[in-house]
Amino acid sequence: MHLLPEDQSPWIPNRQAGVMSLLRPLLLDVVPTIQQTAALALGRLANYNDDLAEAVVKGDILPQLVYSLAEQNRFYKKAAAFVLRAVGKHSPQLAQAIVDCGALDTLVICLEDFDPGVKEAAAWALGYIARHNAELSQAVVDAGAVPLLVLCIQEPEVALKRIAASALSDISKHSPELAQTVVDAGAIAHLAQMILNPDAKLKRQILSALSQIAKHSVDLAEMVVEAEIFPVVLTCLKDKDEYVKKNASTLIREIAKHTPELSQLIVNAGGVAAVIDCIGSCKGNIRLPGIMMLGYVAAHSENLAMAVIISKGVPQLSLCLSEEPEDHIKAAAAWALGQIGRHTPEHARAVAVTNTLPVLLSLYMSTESSEDLQVKSKKAIKSILQKCTYLPALEPFLYDAPPNILKHVVGQFSKVLPHDSKARRLFVTSGGLKKVQEIKAEPGSLLQEYINSINNCYPEEIVRYYSPGYSETLLQRVDSYQPLAN
Amino acid sequence: MIGTFSYAKFLKFLYSVPEAERGWEKSGVNGKLTAPLDWLYGLVRLPGRRIVTPVVNQMREAMATLARLQARSKAVGQQYYFRNSVVDVFRKKENDAAVKIQNWFRGCRVRAYIRHLHRAAIIVQKWWRSYLSRQHYQLVVKLAYYTMKMNLYNEMAVRIQRRWRGYKIRKYCFDYFYLKEYLRAVTETNDAIRDALEEFAEMKEREEKKAALEREEKKRDYQARKMHYLLSTKQIPGIYNSPFRKDPDPWELRLQKAKPLTHQRPRVKQKHSISLTSWLACTSNRSFPRSEILPPINRKQCQGPFRDIAEVLEQRYKPLEPTLREAEPINELKEAREDLRRQEWIRNVNDNMFLPFSSYHKNEKYVPSMHSSSKYGPNSYGCQRFRDENPKKWICPKDFQTVLPSFDLFSKYGKLYSKAGQIV
C-alpha cells in the first residue's frame, strides 16, 4: 500500500492542496480498504513534514477522521490513529488542533479496544500529544487516558507496553500534579515490576517514566523508592544498551537529589559503586547523569561525600574531567569534585591526591572553555582550596595561579606552616618560600598578612636570604665595606 | 587712746556733783588718786560706796566745796583731762589685756566644751558605725558564703556537663567509630554489589553467546539439510570428502547426519479465529492424529473384511462440506448485521451513537427534500401515488418472503460413503 513513497521531498503547497482534496473524498468511500489506504496515505504524508501536517489540519480532515474512528473496524482505527499521531507530533499548535476537534475522547475509547494494534496506535498518538506542554498533558489526563494506559502496560505485547510506558513518561514529565495523577492510577507498581523485563527498549521507557515521576518532589521520589526498585535498578546499570544505562542513572540521580535520607538509602544499597562502574564503562553524554548523581550525593553531607570517596569515585571523576571533550560534561565533573572536596580537610586531601587541582586550574585559565565551565571550575577550586591542608598538592599552585586563587593558597600555607616543622622544612627546600617572597602584594591586604604570617614562621636570615634582590644588597654591602686598616 | 578726753563726761561731772552721791563705779581703776581733789579723793577713795551723811551738813559742805571747786574748775578740768587721758592710755591697754585674757579664757572654755562634745560625738559615731559595719559585714559574709557555694556548684555542674557533652557528641552526634563502621559496611556493600553486577553481566554475556551459538547451529543445520545432495556416495566422493584429504571435512559429517529437506508448502499462518470448516476436521491435539503424507505403500493389509485403509482414512478425516444452505445462507447479510450488533453491544461502553461535534452546536433545522415536501408540510409522494398500503386489508401481518429457502435434495450427491446407486 505504498501510494506515496516518503522520499518525495519537494512538495510545494499548491500540490499539497491538490493531494488533500484528492484524498479527502477517498476517506468517505464505500469500500473499507480504500478508506484505510487513504487514511494511511494521509498519515504518511503528515508524518513526513509539518507543513503537510498543517495542510491536513486545514483541509478539515480531522473531524471526519474522528467521527469515523468510532465506528470503523480495527484497520481503519489503526490508520486513523496513525494520522492523528503524525499530525500531533510536530508542534504544540497542531496538537492543540487535534484536541480541539475532540479526538481525545475517541482515542481514549480506542484504548479500550480488544486489538492490541489499535491500543498501541491510540497510546502512541496520546503520548505524542501529551509530549509538548503541560496544558495538552492535562487535556489528555482529563480525557481519562491514564487508567487505560496503566491497563495497557499490563498487556502481554511488548510493543504496547513500550508505547504505554512512553506515553506515561510524557504525561508525567511536565508538572507534579500530572505525575501525582499517574501515581494515583497505580502506575508505579506495574512500572517497577517491568524493570526486570529483558527487552531493552521497554526498559528505556520504564526507567524514563519512573525518573520523570520521581523528579518532581520528595514524596513522589519516596513512593518510587517504596516500590522496591533498589537494588534491581542497579542491574540496569550493567545493561548492554547505552540508553538503558543512561536512563537508569537518570532515575537514580532524580531520587538522590531530593534529601540526604534518600541519598543515604542509595548509598546503603551500594548504588554509588554501581554508578561509578557505569560511568567508567561509557563515554560521552551517557555519563552525564551518573556524574551529576555523584555530585548530588556528595553535596548533602560530609558522611555521604566520604562514602563517595571510599567507593573510589574521585579517580573516576578526575578521569572524566580530563578525557571528555565536551564542556558541559567537564563542567558537571568539576562541580561534582567541588561538592566532594569542600567539606573537611580529609575530603579535600582525597581530591587533591589524585592531581585534579592542576587540571581544574588549567580549565579555569584556558580561554577555550565555556563560561559555565570556567565558573564551575573556579568555584570548585576555591571550595577545595579553602579546606585543603595537603601541601604537596598546593605547591604547584604557587607558581601559576592567578592572584585571586593565589590568595587562598597562601592563606592555606599560612594556616598549616606554623604548626608543622617538617612541612616548614619541605616548604623551604622545595622553593616555596622563595616563590612566596617574590609575590607582590599591597600592604594591608589579606595576601600581605598571610605572607607575613608565613615569614614569621621562619628565622629572619632565611627570609632575607630568599627575598628577591638579596644578592644585590649583599654586593652593595661588599662595595661599601671598608676593610679594617691594619 | 590715752588723751581722749570726753568733754561731755567732764560737764556731766561738773553739774552732777550732787548726784555724785550716787557714787561712781567706773572711775579709779588702779586706785591712783590726785591730791587736789580731796572731795574727789574722798569719793574716789571709797569707790562704789555710797556716802551716807546727814543732808544738811552735807549741803553746806558741799556748797563750800562747790565754791572752791568752781574756782579751780579750769585746772580741774585740765587735770581731769590729763589724768583721764593717762588713765585712758593705760585703760586701753588694760582693756585690751583684759579682753585678751577673757578671750583666751572663753576660748579655753569653749574649746573644752567642744572637746567634750567631740568626745561625745565620737563615741556616738563609733558605736553607730560599728553597728552599721557589723551589719554590713554580716551581709558580706553571707554573700561570700553564697558565692563560694555557687562556685562550687558551678564547678561540679561544669564537670558533669563536660562529661555529658563529650559523651553525647561522641555517641549520638558524631560517633567516630560508628562512622568508620558505616564506611566499612558501605565498602563491603559496594564490593558485594560490584561482584553481583559482574556476575550478572557475565551471565548475560554467556546467555547471549549461547543464544548466538544456537542460532549458528540452527543455521548450519538448515544449510546442511538444504545441501544434502552434496553428500558423497560410494562411487562419487562429494566435494567435502576429497580423496586427497586425510579426514573428511566436518561439513561431510554434518551432511551425513542431516535429514534431507523436502519441499514444503509455505506455511499458512494460523488464524486465531476458528472457522466452522476446521472444527469438525479434528485437527486439534486432543483428536486423532492426522498426517499430511499418505501411509507407506507396502503396509500389510489387515486380515479381515476391511476396506482399504486409504479409503477409510480419507473418509474419516474428510473435512466438513457444508451444504450450500449452510455455507452461504440467503440471509447472510441479515445475520452479519445481527452479529455486528451483538458484538457492538458486548463491546461498547456507551450505546448512544456518536454525534459529530461539528454539527452539534449548529442548531440547524432539518430541511426536507424538495420532492417530498410542499408548502404545507411533507408531501405524500411515495405513499399515496404509487403504492398504497392499507394494513387493514392485509391477510396476515407477516411480510411475503421474496426468496424461498432451498432444500438439500442433491447436496449429498457423490459424497456418501457407500457406492450404492452409483452409475458405473
Interface residues (C-beta under 8 A of the other chain):
Chain A: P63 V66 Y67 A70 E71 C101 G102 T106 I109 E112 F114 P231 L234 T235 L237 K238 K240 V267 N268 A269 G270 G271 V272 A273 A274 D277 N303 M306 A307 I310 S311
Chain B: L179 Y182 L183 V186 T187 T189 N190 D191 A192 I193 R194 L197 F200 A201 K204 R347 V349 F354 P356 F357 S358
